[in-house]
């Protein structure tokens, strides 16, 4: 990790997002809880640039600049640490899970958000902790949906 200036942290990752490792479902849920607590405390965190090296010599640069995403990344950094591939995997899997929950209407049957907190179906947690990320560090919604349909044909 280096600090390129202008208040943005930079992480150089020796592989592409698609090769980030699987993580523990328990660790992913702990990151979710830490992110919620950080958001409640308005601990927004710093902007971060993550530069993934591709096998062909190219790079994929992702900037975490959105206030909420900065908060979630800072929470993961404070708990797991973003100085390792595992910590980066937890962070990007958390961000990808949140993006999926916000944008994939079919996924709504796998979680419930209320004033008391969020309940995420164990099948979705398992998938988010193990399913490969796409080149943009998000989940391929259609492929993830198909894998959940196979793993849990009678989902709630």
RAZIHU-V606066 format. One line per field, one symbol per residue. burial: # if it has 24 or more other ideal C-beta (glycine too) atoms within 12 Angstrom, else .. A space follows every 50 residues. Layout:
# RAZIHU-V606066
burial: ???
This chain:
# RAZIHU-V606066
burial: ........###.#..###.#..#.#.###.##.###.##....####### ##.......###.#...#############.#..################ #..#..#..##........##.#############.###.#..##..#.. ......
